[in-house]
Structures are given as structure tokens and as C-alpha cells.
Amino acid sequence: TEEDTMTFEVHKFIPEGETPAITNLMVVDDNKVDQMIYRRIITRSGLVGTVYQFLSAEEALKHLRRKDRSSVDAILLDINMPRMDGFEFLSAATDEMGDSFTAMVVIMLTTSLDPSDEHRASQYSVVKEYLNKPLVVQHLYEISEYLARKAQSTAEQG
């Protein structure tokens, strides 16, 4: 269908040889306008190497299942989407991929003001933040700081 044409886009922002704060960021949101705004904010931030944008949770899940895909550091995930919502995506990815999925950082990005959604999100260990739209550069800084702390603690344990 017409609206499924931009189900998946990849944009590389950081030149080869430079190490971005967030190497690979996945954005799952069915709203095309929001996706365009995210891409602009992500570009301006200078923090993200590559962004993978999906208009459907099913397409994002399909991508995560691929054995030949790049690793994903963080996922910005909308809750309210048609066919498969953000919570169904979390359940499916956690069940299918286990530790390899839960090693990622998921940020729920939503317009939902329902406190039960925030509580539900907190039940998933992979969800590190529950933020209200719109995405702002500060959110990307927080993700990059979280990833830096996580890398440091992994290095100290190893």
C-alpha cells in the first residue's frame, strides 16, 4: 500500500572513522511527520552514527531477527501503533531474542498520558526511559550518557 512505502530508511550521519556516541539508533513510530522531525533532531545532535527508521513494529522486529544486521544500541519506541503496538513489540522481541534484545536500550517515546502505560513499560527491564513526545536533543544526550556508563561498567567487569 501507499503508506507502507517508507517502512524502513537508513541514514548515516557520522563520517567513517569517527566514533559516534550512539552508533546505531532504531526509531519505531508509525507517524511519518514525527519520523521526519526525529531525523532532523538526530542529524543536528551529531551524536548518532546511523539511524534505522521504521513505520511499523513488525518491520522493525523483522529487521532485528536478521542475522546479518548491525547491532542496535538504542531503540526509540512509540506505544500507539496500528497492527502491533509498542508493548506487543517488546514482548515479541524479549521472547524471541532474550538477552541479545535486553542488552539494548529501549526508550518509550509517546503521547500517552495514561499512567498504566508508564507502569506497564517499567515491567520490561530493557525499557530505560519513558518519555513524552516530542523527542528533544537532551533525550539523545541522556541515551549517549547511559550507553557510555554501560560500556564503562562492562569494561570494568571484563
VOBA-1610 file (N, C-alpha, C; in pm, whole numbers, padded with zeros to 5 digits, always signed):
BEGIN
Thr+00084-00119+00000Thr+00000+00000+00000Thr+00088+00125+00000Glu+00026+00237-00033Glu+00098+00364-00042Glu+00168+00402+00088Glu+00097+00386+00202Glu+00156+00432+00327Glu+00267+00342+00379Asp+00284+00224+00321Asp+00391+00135+00365Asp+00521+00157+00290Thr+00526+00254+00198Thr+00646+00269+00116Thr+00768+00309+00198Met+00752+00398+00299Met+00868+00432+00383Met+00864+00349+00510Thr+00868+00217+00497Thr+00866+00137+00618Thr+01004+00131+00681Phe+01108+00157+00601Phe+01242+00139+00653Phe+01337+00232+00580Glu+01403+00318+00654Glu+01504+00405+00595Glu+01628+00402+00682Val+01743+00412+00616Val+01870+00415+00689Val+01940+00545+00653His+01987+00616+00754His+02059+00741+00731His+02189+00737+00810Lys+02300+00763+00742Lys+02431+00764+00807Lys+02472+00910+00828Phe+02505+00945+00952Phe+02532+01085+00983Phe+02677+01114+01017Ile+02748+01018+01070Ile+02884+01042+01118Ile+02981+00984+01016Pro+03082+01061+00976Pro+03178+01010+00876Pro+03251+00885+00925Glu+03293+00802+00830Glu+03370+00682+00863Glu+03492+00723+00945Gly+03530+00640+01038Gly+03650+00667+01117Gly+03621+00744+01245Glu+03506+00809+01253Glu+03469+00879+01376Glu+03377+00789+01457Thr+03389+00795+01589Thr+03306+00712+01673Thr+03193+00795+01733Pro+03070+00767+01690Pro+02958+00843+01745Pro+02924+00796+01886Ala+02855+00882+01962Ala+02813+00845+02098Ala+02710+00733+02093Ile+02623+00736+01992Ile+02523+00631+01970Ile+02550+00577+01830Thr+02607+00458+01821Thr+02646+00406+01690Thr+02525+00380+01602Asn+02432+00297+01650Asn+02313+00261+01572Asn+02187+00282+01654Leu+02100+00369+01604Leu+01975+00402+01672Leu+01859+00357+01585Met+01765+00285+01644Met+01644+00242+01573Met+01528+00327+01623Val+01447+00376+01529Val+01329+00455+01564Val+01207+00382+01508Val+01113+00347+01596Val+00992+00275+01556Val+00872+00363+01590Asp+00812+00421+01486Asp+00699+00512+01505Asp+00621+00518+01374Asp+00489+00501+01381Asp+00408+00496+01258Asp+00378+00635+01202Asn+00418+00741+01271Asn+00387+00876+01226Asn+00501+00932+01140Lys+00473+00952+01011Lys+00577+00998+00918Lys+00630+01136+00953Val+00542+01225+00999Val+00585+01361+01035Val+00680+01353+01155Asp+00643+01276+01257Asp+00732+01258+01372Asp+00867+01202+01327Gln+00864+01106+01235Gln+00989+01046+01187Gln+01078+01152+01120Met+01018+01241+01042Met+01097+01346+00977Met+01157+01440+01082Ile+01079+01473+01183Ile+01127+01559+01291Ile+01242+01490+01367Tyr+01224+01361+01396Tyr+01331+01286+01465Tyr+01460+01291+01385Arg+01447+01267+01254Arg+01567+01264+01169Arg+01640+01398+01176Arg+01564+01508+01175Arg+01624+01642+01182Arg+01696+01661+01316Ile+01631+01623+01425Ile+01690+01639+01559Ile+01815+01551+01573Ile+01804+01428+01525Ile+01915+01334+01532Ile+02034+01387+01452Thr+02007+01440+01333Thr+02114+01495+01247Thr+02184+01610+01318Arg+02105+01703+01371Arg+02162+01821+01437Arg+02240+01786+01562Ser+02203+01677+01629Ser+02269+01642+01754Ser+02415+01603+01735Gly+02447+01544+01620Gly+02583+01497+01596Gly+02621+01378+01683Leu+02523+01315+01747Leu+02552+01206+01840Leu+02532+01067+01781Val+02462+01058+01668Val+02420+00929+01615Val+02494+00897+01485Gly+02548+00775+01478Gly+02616+00732+01357Gly+02517+00697+01247Thr+02430+00601+01275Thr+02331+00555+01177Thr+02196+00542+01245Val+02092+00589+01176Val+01957+00573+01230Val+01878+00484+01135Tyr+01807+00387+01194Tyr+01720+00297+01120Tyr+01578+00337+01157Gln+01500+00382+01059Gln+01366+00430+01087Gln+01262+00334+01033Phe+01168+00295+01119Phe+01062+00202+01082Phe+00926+00263+01113Leu+00833+00250+01018Leu+00696+00298+01039Leu+00608+00190+01102Ser+00659+00068+01109Ser+00579-00038+01171Ser+00667-00123+01262Ala+00605-00167+01372Ala+00676-00251+01467Ala+00711-00386+01405Glu+00623-00436+01316Glu+00651-00565+01252Glu+00779-00559+01168Glu+00794-00449+01092Glu+00914-00433+01010Glu+01040-00423+01097Ala+01028-00352+01208Ala+01142-00338+01300Ala+01180-00474+01358Leu+01079-00552+01395Leu+01103-00685+01450Leu+01169-00776+01346Lys+01120-00767+01223Lys+01179-00844+01113Lys+01327-00810+01099His+01358-00681+01108His+01497-00636+01098His+01582-00693+01212Leu+01528-00690+01333Leu+01603-00742+01449Leu+01628-00892+01438Arg+01541-00963+01370Arg+01557-01108+01353Arg+01670-01142+01256Arg+01707-01050+01170Arg+01810-01078+01069Arg+01944-01106+01135Lys+02010-01211+01091Lys+02140-01248+01148Lys+02251-01153+01099Asp+02231-01093+00980Asp+02337-01011+00919Asp+02324-00862+00951Arg+02238-00826+01046Arg+02217-00684+01075Arg+02327-00629+01165Ser+02342-00498+01160Ser+02433-00431+01254Ser+02371-00436+01393Ser+02455-00425+01494Ser+02400-00422+01629Ser+02323-00292+01649Val+02226-00295+01736Val+02145-00176+01765Val+02173-00137+01910Asp+02214-00012+01930Asp+02245+00034+02066Asp+02120+00075+02142Ala+02032+00146+02072Ala+01914+00200+02139Ala+01797+00204+02042Ile+01677+00195+02100Ile+01554+00198+02022Ile+01461+00303+02082Leu+01416+00395+01999Leu+01309+00488+02038Leu+01180+00423+01990Leu+01091+00393+02082Leu+00973+00313+02051Leu+00844+00384+02089Asp+00757+00401+01989Asp+00625+00458+02013Asp+00537+00348+02073Ile+00437+00387+02152Ile+00346+00287+02208Ile+00229+00260+02114Asn+00160+00367+02075Asn+00037+00351+01998Asn+00064+00345+01848Met+00060+00222+01795Met+00079+00200+01652Met-00023+00096+01607Pro-00064+00102+01479Pro-00160+00002+01431Pro-00094-00136+01418Arg-00174-00238+01410Arg-00133-00379+01394Arg-00055-00432+01513Met+00065-00380+01539Met+00145-00423+01654Met+00188-00299+01731Asp+00146-00288+01857Asp+00185-00168+01933Asp+00322-00188+02000Gly+00367-00085+02068Gly+00499-00090+02130Gly+00515-00201+02232Phe+00409-00228+02309Phe+00417-00334+02409Phe+00422-00472+02345Glu+00346-00492+02238Glu+00350-00620+02166Glu+00488-00641+02105Phe+00548-00532+02055Phe+00684-00538+02002Phe+00782-00580+02112Leu+00772-00517+02229Leu+00861-00551+02341Leu+00848-00697+02380Ser+00724-00745+02391Ser+00701-00884+02430Ser+00759-00981+02328Ala+00731-00955+02201Ala+00780-01045+02095Ala+00933-01046+02091Ala+00995-00927+02096Ala+01141-00919+02088Ala+01206-00983+02210Thr+01151-00961+02328Thr+01206-01019+02451Thr+01195-01172+02447Asp+01078-01222+02405Asp+01056-01367+02398Asp+01148-01433+02296Glu+01159-01372+02178Glu+01236-01433+02070Glu+01386-01420+02086Met+01433-01304+02133Met+01576-01275+02131Met+01642-01277+02268Gly+01562-01276+02372Gly+01617-01285+02507Gly+01724-01183+02537Asp+01840-01230+02583Asp+01947-01142+02627Asp+01999-01050+02519Ser+02001-01097+02394Ser+02054-01011+02288Ser+01964-00890+02268Phe+01834-00904+02296Phe+01744-00789+02289Phe+01753-00704+02415Thr+01754-00769+02530Thr+01753-00693+02655Thr+01885-00619+02679Ala+01988-00649+02600Ala+02113-00573+02610Ala+02099-00435+02547Met+01996-00416+02467Met+01972-00286+02403Met+01907-00191+02502Val+01903-00066+02466Val+01840+00037+02548Val+01713+00080+02475Val+01599+00058+02537Val+01473+00099+02476Val+01419+00221+02551Ile+01385+00322+02475Ile+01323+00443+02529Ile+01182+00449+02472Met+01081+00443+02557Met+00943+00458+02510Met+00920+00607+02489Leu+00877+00643+02370Leu+00853+00783+02336Leu+00708+00792+02293Thr+00627+00864+02368Thr+00484+00852+02346Thr+00408+00980+02374Thr+00286+00984+02326Thr+00194+01093+02361Thr+00096+01045+02468Ser+00107+00919+02507Ser+00014+00862+02605Ser+00033+00925+02742Leu-00077+00972+02797Leu-00074+01029+02933Leu-00129+00930+03035Asp-00153+00807+02989Asp-00211+00704+03075Asp-00103+00649+03170Pro-00119+00670+03302Pro-00018+00621+03396Pro+00002+00469+03390Ser-00102+00396+03348Ser-00086+00250+03339Ser+00011+00212+03228Asp+00024+00294+03123Asp+00122+00267+03018Asp+00264+00280+03074Glu+00286+00384+03154Glu+00419+00402+03213Glu+00451+00287+03308His+00353+00245+03386His+00373+00131+03477His+00404+00004+03397Arg+00328-00017+03290Arg+00348-00135+03205Arg+00488-00135+03144Ala+00533-00018+03099Ala+00667-00006+03041Ala+00774-00041+03143Ser+00752-00003+03269Ser+00852-00028+03374Ser+00867-00177+03405Gln+00774-00259+03359Gln+00782-00403+03382Gln+00887-00470+03292Tyr+00932-00398+03190Tyr+01033-00452+03097Tyr+01170-00398+03137Ser+01263-00487+03166Ser+01397-00442+03208Ser+01469-00367+03096Val+01435-00396+02972Val+01500-00333+02858Val+01459-00186+02844Val+01344-00147+02900Val+01297-00008+02890Val+01367+00076+02997Lys+01448+00170+02952Lys+01527+00253+03045Lys+01460+00387+03073Glu+01378+00435+02982Glu+01312+00563+03000Glu+01173+00559+02939Tyr+01086+00640+02992Tyr+00951+00657+02939Tyr+00934+00807+02922Leu+00938+00854+02798Leu+00940+00998+02771Leu+00819+01040+02689Asn+00775+01162+02714Asn+00667+01216+02633Asn+00725+01282+02509Lys+00653+01264+02396Lys+00693+01332+02274Lys+00678+01481+02298Pro+00752+01563+02229Pro+00842+01531+02119Pro+00983+01493+02167Leu+01056+01428+02079Leu+01197+01399+02103Leu+01272+01532+02104Val+01362+01548+02199Val+01449+01666+02201Val+01593+01618+02211Val+01686+01705+02174Val+01828+01668+02175Val+01871+01617+02312Gln+01817+01675+02419Gln+01852+01631+02555Gln+01828+01481+02573His+01721+01429+02514His+01693+01285+02523His+01808+01206+02463Leu+01862+01253+02349Leu+01973+01181+02284Leu+02099+01188+02371Tyr+02122+01302+02436Tyr+02236+01313+02528Tyr+02222+01213+02643Glu+02100+01201+02696Glu+02077+01107+02806Glu+02103+00963+02761Ile+02060+00928+02639Ile+02086+00794+02586Ile+02236+00772+02572Ser+02306+00870+02516Ser+02451+00854+02495Ser+02524+00841+02627Glu+02480+00917+02729Glu+02543+00906+02862Glu+02516+00768+02923Tyr+02395+00718+02906Tyr+02362+00585+02958Tyr+02450+00480+02890Leu+02464+00489+02757Leu+02547+00392+02682Leu+02694+00401+02726Ala+02742+00523+02751Ala+02881+00540+02796Ala+02902+00475+02933Arg+02805+00496+03025Arg+02815+00433+03158Arg+02810+00281+03146Lys+02723+00232+03059Lys+02708+00087+03040Lys+02839+00029+02985Ala+02900+00096+02887Ala+03026+00049+02829Ala+03137+00050+02934Gln+03137+00153+03017Gln+03241+00163+03122Gln+03226+00050+03223Ser+03103+00022+03266Ser+03084-00084+03365Ser+03115-00222+03305Thr+03087-00240+03176Thr+03122-00365+03107Thr+03273-00381+03101Ala+03344-00271+03070Ala+03491-00273+03063Ala+03551-00304+03201Glu+03491-00246+03305Glu+03543-00269+03441Glu+03520-00413+03486Gln+03409-00474+03441Gln+03380-00613+03479Gln+03466-00711+03400Gly+03496-00672+03274Gly+03570-00763+03185Gly+03714-00762+03213
//
